[in-house]
Amino acid sequence: DASQAVAASERSAPDSLGISRRVGREEVQELDVMSAARGIAILPVILFHWYYMPIAWYQPQTVTRQFPFPSVLFINMCIGMNWPMQLFVLTSGFQDRAAAEQRRAGEWRGDLFILLLLVLSHHPFLEVLDALCWIRHGFQEPLTAYETRPGTQVRWYLYFYLVCRALSSWVFAPFLNLLQRHGSEIEDRELSVATGSTVMVLLFWAIAWFGETKKADRQLWREVPNVCTGLAQKDTFVWAVEFLIPQLDGTNLPGSNHPAYCALFD
């Protein structure tokens, strides 16, 4: 009967967050391809952070001397071109859009979990890591000898995720719904969505390009926004902001009366 036909044509497949949803056979194949592409893309990202970054990021002049040629070729093809991270973001965004169209309830729990990790990775995760290092070295030195700092190289991933989710929910999704309501025919709506999406891509490309340009003082435009204007580095608000917005290590020092700087994007 019809219910059996529908059941035969549908399966459950996980989205980019691992949440199962009902999809058709063709969508299952698309999800499988995107999942495989995302898996391939994330491998160079992981290798870069775990293996190459201590040398390639901070001492690029030693890369060709320290790594064999195939490894250097891998760095240039996979990491230097940035396609793995772009592919990972694009495939995840495509699947998350499909999930948003289903309007699943409870997705806010995943966002809340990421926000909790972002806050805890500033404190008290740092103290926990200090204690683990202290235990690992057999209590040979006092606990105060160990100091783990909240590097932006890790925390910015969580911040980036929340920014993307906010843009998707409050900017892209409403704009897409507006475009989809334009026109009475399917062809008109598809043309409206294609045109609007192109304009949106060009707009955000222009914003990104503008943010990477420099002012007369050689400072990037994206480095200008400061949510701590007029405050001292020791201010409680500055301390609270650093729980949510990753800052470069040493930007604001506790107890300092110098002007604070809290970049939205650093």
Phi, psi and chi 1 to 4 in degrees:
 res  aa     phi    psi   chi1   chi2   chi3   chi4
   1 ASP       - -173.8   57.2    3.9      -      -
   2 ALA   -65.4  -40.0      -      -      -      -
   3 SER   -64.1  -37.9   60.7      -      -      -
   4 GLN   -68.6  -35.0  -68.0  177.9  -14.6      -
   5 ALA   -66.3  -41.0      -      -      -      -
   6 VAL   -65.7  -42.6  171.3      -      -      -
   7 ALA   -63.7  -35.2      -      -      -      -
   8 ALA   -72.0  -25.5      -      -      -      -
   9 SER   -93.9   -1.0   63.0      -      -      -
  10 GLU  -124.5  151.2  -68.4 -171.7  -16.8      -
  11 ARG  -143.1  169.2  -70.9  174.1   50.6 -168.5
  12 SER   -96.5  136.4  -65.7      -      -      -
  13 ALA  -141.5  144.9      -      -      -      -
  14 PRO   -81.2  145.9   29.3  -32.9      -      -
  15 ASP   -89.5 -166.7   60.3   11.4      -      -
  16 SER   -68.6  -16.5   64.9      -      -      -
  17 LEU   -97.3    3.2  -64.7  177.8      -      -
  18 GLY    82.4    9.8      -      -      -      -
  19 ILE   -88.8  129.7  -57.4  175.1      -      -
  20 SER   -77.1  139.7  179.0      -      -      -
  21 ARG  -145.7  158.5   64.7 -174.1 -177.0   92.8
  22 ARG   -83.1  129.2  -60.9  -67.5  -67.2  179.6
  23 VAL  -142.2  162.6  -65.3      -      -      -
  24 GLY   -79.1  173.7      -      -      -      -
  25 ARG   -62.7  -43.2  -70.7 -175.2  178.7  -86.0
  26 GLU   -64.8  -38.8  -68.2 -175.9   -1.4      -
  27 GLU   -66.3  -33.4  -72.2 -179.0  -62.9      -
  28 VAL   -61.7  -43.6  168.8      -      -      -
  29 GLN   -63.3  -41.1  -65.6  176.8   -8.4      -
  30 GLU   -62.7  -43.5  -68.0  178.8   -4.1      -
  31 LEU   -64.7  -37.6  -70.0  171.5      -      -
  32 ASP   -64.1  -43.5  -72.7  -18.0      -      -
  33 VAL   -64.0  -44.7  172.2      -      -      -
  34 MET   -67.0  -36.1  -75.1 -169.4  -69.6      -
  35 SER   -64.7  -41.4  -63.9      -      -      -
  36 ALA   -65.1  -42.2      -      -      -      -
  37 ALA   -63.6  -40.0      -      -      -      -
  38 ARG   -67.0  -36.8 -168.6  167.2   59.7 -109.2
  39 GLY   -65.1  -40.8      -      -      -      -
  40 ILE   -66.6  -40.3  -66.9  173.8      -      -
  41 ALA   -67.8  -34.5      -      -      -      -
  42 ILE   -76.2  -21.0 -159.6   60.4      -      -
  43 LEU   -61.7  -49.3  -73.4  176.2      -      -
  44 PRO   -61.6  -33.5  -22.9   33.8      -      -
  45 VAL   -63.7  -44.9  177.2      -      -      -
  46 ILE   -65.6  -45.5  -66.6  175.1      -      -
  47 LEU   -61.5  -36.6  -72.2  173.9      -      -
  48 PHE   -62.0  -45.7  172.5   71.1      -      -
  49 HIS   -74.4  -34.9  -75.8   82.5      -      -
  50 TRP   -88.6  -27.0  -71.4    0.8      -      -
  51 TYR  -122.6  -47.4 -178.1   51.3      -      -
  52 TYR   -90.5  -34.1  -62.4  111.5      -      -
  53 MET   -58.0  -39.7 -169.0  173.4   71.8      -
  54 PRO   -57.0  -25.9  -26.3   36.3      -      -
  55 ILE  -107.2  -52.9  -59.8  -63.0      -      -
  56 ALA   -65.3  -31.4      -      -      -      -
  57 TRP   -82.4  -45.8 -173.4  -91.5      -      -
  58 TYR   -96.0  -24.7  -61.7  105.8      -      -
  59 GLN  -134.9   67.2  -57.8  176.5   29.5      -
  60 PRO   -62.9  -23.8   23.1  -33.7      -      -
  61 GLN   -70.5  -16.3   68.9  -82.9    5.5      -
  62 THR   -97.6   -0.3   65.1      -      -      -
  63 VAL   -62.7  -51.4  170.9      -      -      -
  64 THR   -66.7  -23.7   55.0      -      -      -
  65 ARG   -86.0  -31.0 -175.7  173.7   67.5 -109.0
  66 GLN   -92.9  -29.3 -170.3  143.1  -21.9      -
  67 PHE  -107.9  145.0  -66.0  121.0      -      -
  68 PRO   -68.5  164.5   24.7  -34.0      -      -
  69 PHE   -57.1  -47.2  175.1   74.9      -      -
  70 PRO   -56.5  -35.2  -23.4   34.9      -      -
  71 SER   -68.1  -41.5 -175.5      -      -      -
  72 VAL   -64.1  -40.8  176.2      -      -      -
  73 LEU   -61.2  -39.8 -177.9   63.5      -      -
  74 PHE   -63.2  -41.5  176.8   83.3      -      -
  75 ILE   -61.3  -45.9  -66.4  176.0      -      -
  76 ASN   -67.3  -38.9  -66.9  -27.6      -      -
  77 MET   -80.5  -38.3  -67.2 -179.9   58.2      -
  78 CYS  -101.2  -35.2  -63.5      -      -      -
  79 ILE  -102.3  -44.1  -62.5  173.5      -      -
  80 GLY   -64.7  -28.2      -      -      -      -
  81 MET   -89.1  -11.5  -61.0  176.7   67.2      -
  82 ASN    65.8    7.9  -69.5  -34.7      -      -
  83 TRP   -66.5  -31.3   67.2  -97.6      -      -
  84 PRO   -61.1  -43.9  -24.7   36.3      -      -
  85 MET   -67.0  -38.7 -166.7   64.8 -178.1      -
  86 GLN   -66.4  -41.5  -64.8  169.6    2.9      -
  87 LEU   -64.3  -41.4  177.9   60.2      -      -
  88 PHE   -61.5  -44.6 -178.7   81.6      -      -
  89 VAL   -68.2  -42.0  172.0      -      -      -
  90 LEU   -64.8  -46.5  -72.7  173.6      -      -
  91 THR   -66.9  -38.7   53.7      -      -      -
  92 SER   -65.5  -41.1  -61.4      -      -      -
  93 GLY   -65.0  -38.6      -      -      -      -
  94 PHE   -62.6  -44.8 -176.8   86.8      -      -
  95 GLN   -69.3  -37.1  -68.5 -172.3   -5.8      -
  96 ASP   -68.7  -31.0  -69.8  -15.7      -      -
  97 ARG   -66.4  -43.2  172.6 -165.8  164.9 -178.2
  98 ALA   -61.4  -37.2      -      -      -      -
  99 ALA   -68.7  -37.1      -      -      -      -
 100 ALA   -65.7  -33.4      -      -      -      -
 101 GLU   -66.4  -24.7  -69.0  177.7  -12.9      -
 102 GLN   -82.2  -10.8  -68.8 -168.9  -16.4      -
 103 ARG    52.5   52.2  -59.3 -178.4 -177.0  -84.1
 104 ARG   -69.9  138.1  -69.7 -161.9  -49.0  -94.4
 105 ALA   -81.2  150.6      -      -      -      -
 106 GLY    90.9    2.0      -      -      -      -
 107 GLU   -67.7  -20.3  -73.2 -164.9   -9.6      -
 108 TRP   -62.9  -22.9   59.5  -89.4      -      -
 109 ARG   -64.3  -39.5  -63.5 -172.8 -177.7   91.6
 110 GLY   -64.1  -41.1      -      -      -      -
 111 ASP   -65.3  -40.0  -60.2  -25.6      -      -
 112 LEU   -64.5  -36.5 -178.4   60.7      -      -
 113 PHE   -64.6  -42.7  176.9   69.0      -      -
 114 ILE   -64.5  -40.6  -63.2  -61.3      -      -
 115 LEU   -62.4  -39.8  176.6   61.0      -      -
 116 LEU   -64.0  -42.4 -179.2   62.9      -      -
 117 LEU   -62.8  -39.7  -73.2  178.9      -      -
 118 LEU   -61.0  -43.3  175.6   62.7      -      -
 119 VAL   -69.1  -46.1  172.3      -      -      -
 120 LEU   -69.1  -26.4  -66.3  180.0      -      -
 121 SER   -71.1  -12.0   62.3      -      -      -
 122 HIS   -88.4  -50.3 -173.1   70.4      -      -
 123 HIS  -155.7  140.0  -68.7  -69.1      -      -
 124 PRO  -101.8   13.8   36.6  -35.4      -      -
 125 PHE   -56.2  -34.5  -82.5    0.2      -      -
 126 LEU   -63.4  -43.4  -56.3 -179.2      -      -
 127 GLU   -65.9  -35.2  -72.5   74.9   12.8      -
 128 VAL   -64.2  -42.2  172.7      -      -      -
 129 LEU   -66.0  -37.9  -68.0  174.9      -      -
 130 ASP   -59.4  -44.1  -69.9  -17.1      -      -
 131 ALA   -65.6  -38.6      -      -      -      -
 132 LEU   -65.4  -40.8  -68.4  176.0      -      -
 133 CYS   -63.4  -40.3  -68.4      -      -      -
 134 TRP   -61.6  -43.4 -177.7   49.3      -      -
 135 ILE   -68.0  -42.4  -63.6  171.9      -      -
 136 ARG   -60.3  -34.0  170.5   64.2  179.6   81.7
 137 HIS   -92.4   17.1  -70.5   83.3      -      -
 138 GLY    67.2   30.4      -      -      -      -
 139 PHE    57.9   28.4  -46.4  101.6      -      -
 140 GLN   -72.3  -27.8  -63.8  178.5    1.8      -
 141 GLU  -121.8  160.9  -59.9 -178.5   32.3      -
 142 PRO   -64.2  154.2   20.5  -31.6      -      -
 143 LEU   -58.8  -31.7  179.5   58.9      -      -
 144 THR   -67.9  -11.4   53.9      -      -      -
 145 ALA   -75.0  -14.5      -      -      -      -
 146 TYR  -106.1  131.1  -58.9   92.9      -      -
 147 GLU  -141.5  107.8 -178.4 -177.4    5.5      -
 148 THR   -94.4  129.7  -55.9      -      -      -
 149 ARG  -108.2  148.0  -62.4 -179.5  179.2  179.4
 150 PRO   -78.6   79.6   29.9  -33.6      -      -
 151 GLY   -66.3  140.8      -      -      -      -
 152 THR   -70.0  -15.6   58.2      -      -      -
 153 GLN   -62.6  -21.1  -66.1   85.4   -4.4      -
 154 VAL  -107.7  -46.8  176.0      -      -      -
 155 ARG   -67.2  -25.8  -62.7 -172.8   74.4 -133.2
 156 TRP   -67.8  -23.8   82.6  -92.9      -      -
 157 TYR   -61.9  -43.9  -76.6  100.5      -      -
 158 LEU   -66.6  -42.7  -55.1  174.5      -      -
 159 TYR   -63.8  -41.8 -179.6   62.4      -      -
 160 PHE   -61.7  -41.4  175.9   70.5      -      -
 161 TYR   -60.9  -46.1  172.2   85.2      -      -
 162 LEU   -66.8  -38.0  -67.5  174.9      -      -
 163 VAL   -63.2  -43.0  169.5      -      -      -
 164 CYS   -64.1  -41.5  -70.4      -      -      -
 165 ARG   -64.4  -39.0  -70.6  -73.4  -67.8  173.8
 166 ALA   -65.8  -44.5      -      -      -      -
 167 LEU   -62.2  -40.1  -73.0  173.9      -      -
 168 SER   -64.7  -43.4  175.2      -      -      -
 169 SER   -78.3  -37.3  -59.6      -      -      -
 170 TRP  -105.0  -12.3  -59.7  -26.9      -      -
 171 VAL  -122.5  -61.9  178.2      -      -      -
 172 PHE   -68.5  -47.0  -62.3  141.9      -      -
 173 ALA   -62.4  -48.7      -      -      -      -
 174 PRO   -60.9  -38.9  -23.9   34.9      -      -
 175 PHE   -65.4  -39.4 -174.6   64.4      -      -
 176 LEU   -65.1  -43.2  178.1   62.1      -      -
 177 ASN   -61.0  -38.4  -67.6  -26.1      -      -
 178 LEU   -64.1  -42.4  178.6   63.9      -      -
 179 LEU   -67.1  -37.4  -67.0  174.9      -      -
 180 GLN   -69.4  -22.0  -71.0  175.6  -25.3      -
 181 ARG   -86.5   -5.3  -69.3 -164.0  -60.9  -93.4
 182 HIS   -85.3  120.8 -179.5   74.7      -      -
 183 GLY    97.4  150.0      -      -      -      -
 184 SER   -95.3  -22.5   57.0      -      -      -
 185 GLU  -100.0  153.8  -58.2  -67.4  -25.5      -
 186 ILE   -61.1  -40.2  -64.9  178.9      -      -
 187 GLU   -62.6  -39.4  -69.0   79.8    4.8      -
 188 ASP   -65.0  -41.0  -65.6  -22.8      -      -
 189 ARG   -67.3  -40.6  -68.8 -164.9  -68.2  -89.8
 190 GLU   -63.5  -40.9  -70.2  179.5  -14.6      -
 191 LEU   -65.4  -39.6  178.1   60.8      -      -
 192 SER   -63.8  -44.1  176.9      -      -      -
 193 VAL   -65.0  -43.2  170.2      -      -      -
 194 ALA   -63.5  -43.9      -      -      -      -
 195 THR   -66.3  -47.3  -56.2      -      -      -
 196 GLY   -63.4  -39.2      -      -      -      -
 197 SER   -64.8  -39.6  -59.9      -      -      -
 198 THR   -63.2  -44.1  -58.1      -      -      -
 199 VAL   -62.0  -42.1  171.7      -      -      -
 200 MET   -63.3  -42.7 -176.1   68.7   74.8      -
 201 VAL   -62.5  -45.7  169.0      -      -      -
 202 LEU   -64.7  -36.7  -66.9  176.2      -      -
 203 LEU   -64.0  -47.9  173.5   62.2      -      -
 204 PHE   -72.9  -28.7  -84.8   83.8      -      -
 205 TRP   -63.8  -41.1  178.2   85.0      -      -
 206 ALA   -65.1  -39.6      -      -      -      -
 207 ILE   -63.5  -44.0  -66.4  173.9      -      -
 208 ALA   -63.9  -42.0      -      -      -      -
 209 TRP   -63.6  -42.8  175.0   83.3      -      -
 210 PHE   -64.2  -37.8 -178.3   76.5      -      -
 211 GLY   -66.4  -23.9      -      -      -      -
 212 GLU   -91.8   -1.0  -70.3  -63.5  -36.4      -
 213 THR   -85.0  160.8   58.3      -      -      -
 214 LYS  -109.9  148.7  -66.4 -176.9  178.1 -179.2
 215 LYS   -81.9 -175.3  -57.6 -167.4  -54.0  174.8
 216 ALA   -64.9  -28.5      -      -      -      -
 217 ASP   -87.1   12.5   59.4   -0.2      -      -
 218 ARG    71.9   13.2  -51.4  -60.6  -63.5  172.2
 219 GLN   -94.1  137.7 -173.4 -179.9   21.4      -
 220 LEU   -67.0  145.3  -65.0  173.9      -      -
 221 TRP   -61.3  -34.0  -82.1  102.3      -      -
 222 ARG   -71.2  -14.6   63.2  177.1  174.0   82.9
 223 GLU   -88.1   -6.7  -63.5  174.9  -22.7      -
 224 VAL   -73.7  -45.3  174.3      -      -      -
 225 PRO   -53.6  126.9  -25.6   34.8      -      -
 226 ASN  -133.4  109.5 -176.8    5.5      -      -
 227 VAL   -83.2    1.9  -63.0      -      -      -
 228 CYS  -117.3   28.4  -59.5      -      -      -
 229 THR   -59.7  132.0  -57.3      -      -      -
 230 GLY    82.3    2.9      -      -      -      -
 231 LEU  -108.1  152.7  -60.9  176.7      -      -
 232 ALA   -83.7  157.4      -      -      -      -
 233 GLN   -62.5  -24.5  -64.5 -178.3   10.4      -
 234 LYS   -85.9   -1.1   65.1  179.0 -177.7 -179.6
 235 ASP   -64.5  145.5 -166.1  -83.2      -      -
 236 THR   -62.7  -37.4  -57.1      -      -      -
 237 PHE   -62.7  -40.3  179.3   76.2      -      -
 238 VAL   -62.4  -43.3  176.8      -      -      -
 239 TRP   -61.8  -39.0  174.1   79.2      -      -
 240 ALA   -70.4  -38.0      -      -      -      -
 241 VAL   -61.4  -37.3  164.7      -      -      -
 242 GLU   -68.0  -15.6  -67.0 -163.9  -10.1      -
 243 PHE   -69.4  -29.7  -88.7   90.2      -      -
 244 LEU  -107.4  -34.1  -61.0  175.4      -      -
 245 ILE  -113.9  109.8  -55.6  178.5      -      -
 246 PRO   -59.7  132.7  -21.0   32.5      -      -
 247 GLN  -120.0  153.8  -54.5  -66.5  -37.7      -
 248 LEU   -62.2  142.5  -69.7  176.7      -      -
 249 ASP   -59.7  131.3 -173.0   37.5      -      -
 250 GLY    87.5    2.4      -      -      -      -
 251 THR   -64.2  -47.8  -58.7      -      -      -
 252 ASN  -122.8  127.5  -61.1  -53.4      -      -
 253 LEU  -106.3  132.2  -58.2  175.9      -      -
 254 PRO   -60.0  135.4  -20.7   31.8      -      -
 255 GLY    84.2   -2.0      -      -      -      -
 256 SER   -86.6  142.3  174.0      -      -      -
 257 ASN   -93.5    1.7  -69.7  -42.7      -      -
 258 HIS   -69.2  155.9  -71.0   84.9      -      -
 259 PRO   -60.0  138.3  -22.8   33.2      -      -
 260 ALA   -84.5  154.4      -      -      -      -
 261 TYR  -135.4  115.9  176.9   69.0      -      -
 262 CYS  -121.7   94.3  -55.5      -      -      -
 263 ALA   -75.9  138.7      -      -      -      -
 264 LEU   -71.8  -33.3  -68.9  177.2      -      -
 265 PHE  -135.2  115.0  -54.5   97.7      -      -
 266 ASP  -125.6      - -146.7  -28.1      -      -
